[in-house]
Amino acid sequence: MMEIWGHINTFFSAENYTLFVVSIASGILCFAAGVVGTFTYLRKRALIGDVISHSVLPGVAIAFMLTGVKNPVYFLIGAITSGLLSIWIVDYVQAKSKLKPDTILALTLSVFFGVGIVFLTDIQHSENAAQSGLDSFLFGKAASMGMLDIQLFSVIAIINVVCIAIFLRGFSLISFDENYAKGIGIKVSFLKSFLAVLTVITVAIGVQAVGVVLMAALLITPAAGARFLTNDIKKMLLYAGSFGFASGVIGVFISYSGTGMPTGPWIVVVLSLFALVAIIFGKEKGMYSRMKMRVSNNVKINNENVLKDIYKLAQDGENTITINDLIEKEKYPPSKLKSILKRLERDRHIDQVRGFVILSDNGRIAARAVIRKHRLWEIYLSKYFQLEEDHVHDDAEGIEHVITPEIEKHLIKLLDRPETDPHQSEIPY
Amino acid sequence: MSNTIIEAHNLTVLYGRKPALWNIDFELPDKQVIGIMGPNGSGKSTLLKAIMGVVEPTSGFTKVYDDELNNVRDKVSYVPQRQDIDWDFPANVWDIVAMGRYQKRGLFKKLTTEDNEIVTDSLEKVNMLGYAKRQISQLSGGQQQRVFLARAIAQQGDLFLMDEPFAGVDIATEEMIISLLKTMKDAGKTLVIVHHDLHTAESYFDHLVLLNTRLIASGPTSEVFTDKILTDTYGGRLTTISKISQELENKEFPIRHK
């Protein structure tokens, strides 16, 4: 514990000012990637992110070969140029050939990446002493970024985010319904190119932090996680950006806390954890809430089934219903039945007195509602699907728990408020 | 007497080498309900997209209100095909209908109180006001179609181009759309509708355009909706035209010498 605290103290101390700045810069970078990547995700271009990030490599190598110095400005220009070229090639080949999109993406990615590796190898074998560290583009080098890199990247990332805030309406339009956007006279091709440029710029600077291999994760993972948390595009952008920022900062911190730990991979690991948590615990769409929903459905089904049986026993003239009567009638094991009865008592549908079960007025109303839905469904099936009357019961046993008051109203209207079901049993209204 | 509202001249649209529309010529009258019909892949949607400027014609042109579309775009409302869209997009019903106001407000101006009233009003017209805050991924097919109609109404055009508004919707929605079309026609709007159900064509439309890559017929429903023309549209010619199209595509023949 003390050790970690020590790390945190050192981390934020004045001597570590640079590392503080690196973590913030990497946070800003990942924020920008998360925000831009939200549109990559919504436009289903996840693989394009991969293509761009691998395609910046030859640009970086050529920039170094031409200038002979490691200057982030030159690298950025080279990266952006070859990134844009790769997008243009993908679009052009798609329009002119009969190749499938996934083939085009895979080919473009490998060709650019291959060429990049060839150039890098060539540079490494050259005499130029300045070349050392150039291979960090493969896996990133956030922790060893220079002050110039940090300032440059932060400024560009911020400009990037501001542009997206300004063009939010247009970018949403083309992501949802490109044809309609064209139809109302929006400059769709301008918006698409603009978004592509912002994406390439983001990738070009992001690559310097996490490397070409992991960059696509930085674009797509935050959005994939954020989608599970909200149905509002502004919030989604904010969540995706925040996941990015937090992962950027935490990733740098973790990689600093041990010796020789890589930054980029840690950022991606932290990011994936965020996304995983969102996918599991996101409200509505998350796995946890869906599981909870299924559990509560089961509770409802059990409650309603037992309640229905108590009602039927009472109808049959059983004035005193004991738990043993129910155990005989039910397929539930006694312990489970007892817990169901406890819930029914809590809902004030029944009272339990010394081993006897007494149906309350509320319980009677609830039980009749279940039976009503059951019989309405039976009538519906026999009327609209010509099912024999001995074929409708099993289906209705399941559907009686599903019918909402809204659907029930609809059924009553559709069937013209019937009095009896196909088995001539009365429908309790 | 009605005036011409849309005209097409020598309109040809190629996808690659394959013609989707081939030398189409017609004039459509205003203030009517007009159906565009033809078999699958006969270029119905492409025709609508060409009129809306969504696809570029390879040759020929279309005019709306005897003018270029760009000059009269604010009079034209568009309902694209519902099935072309991924409805799992983070937006609610209100957000989508509000898009109908973006034509007027552009990409940057905030929507005004007036815009909000128009959006509310449009939602009311399609009986979807109660669903304003509903996520679009939770809507049924019929409800999705109503949302798209509301969005087009919010554009406040005089000419409505609708791509298959009746495809995959429930009866209640179909009836609602029909009564809406009547109201709109009575208010002097022109409605151009891509449709595929022959049974309802006669009762829905005043004027019909029958397509099978080439134009088969265009005229008042009473004159055009004949056995001969329907056979020409849906029957024999289909195979001939599609065989030629296939040749053009596979062997990369040009559609005409330039």
Chai-1 contact restraints between the chains, C-beta under 6 A:
chainA,res_idxA,chainB,res_idxB,connection_type,confidence,min_distance_angstrom,max_distance_angstrom,comment,restraint_id
A,R169,B,L107,contact,1.0,0.0,6.0,A-B,restraint_1
A,G170,B,L107,contact,1.0,0.0,6.0,A-B,restraint_2
A,F176,B,F89,contact,1.0,0.0,6.0,A-B,restraint_3
A,D177,B,I85,contact,1.0,0.0,6.0,A-B,restraint_4
A,N179,B,V54,contact,1.0,0.0,6.0,A-B,restraint_5
A,N179,B,P80,contact,1.0,0.0,6.0,A-B,restraint_6
A,Y180,B,P80,contact,1.0,0.0,6.0,A-B,restraint_7
A,K182,B,V54,contact,1.0,0.0,6.0,A-B,restraint_8
A,G183,B,M52,contact,1.0,0.0,6.0,A-B,restraint_9
A,G183,B,V54,contact,1.0,0.0,6.0,A-B,restraint_10
A,G183,B,Y78,contact,1.0,0.0,6.0,A-B,restraint_11
A,I184,B,Q103,contact,1.0,0.0,6.0,A-B,restraint_12
A,G185,B,R73,contact,1.0,0.0,6.0,A-B,restraint_13
A,N231,B,P90,contact,1.0,0.0,6.0,A-B,restraint_14
A,N231,B,Q135,contact,1.0,0.0,6.0,A-B,restraint_15
A,D232,B,P90,contact,1.0,0.0,6.0,A-B,restraint_16
A,I233,B,P90,contact,1.0,0.0,6.0,A-B,restraint_17
A,M236,B,P90,contact,1.0,0.0,6.0,A-B,restraint_18
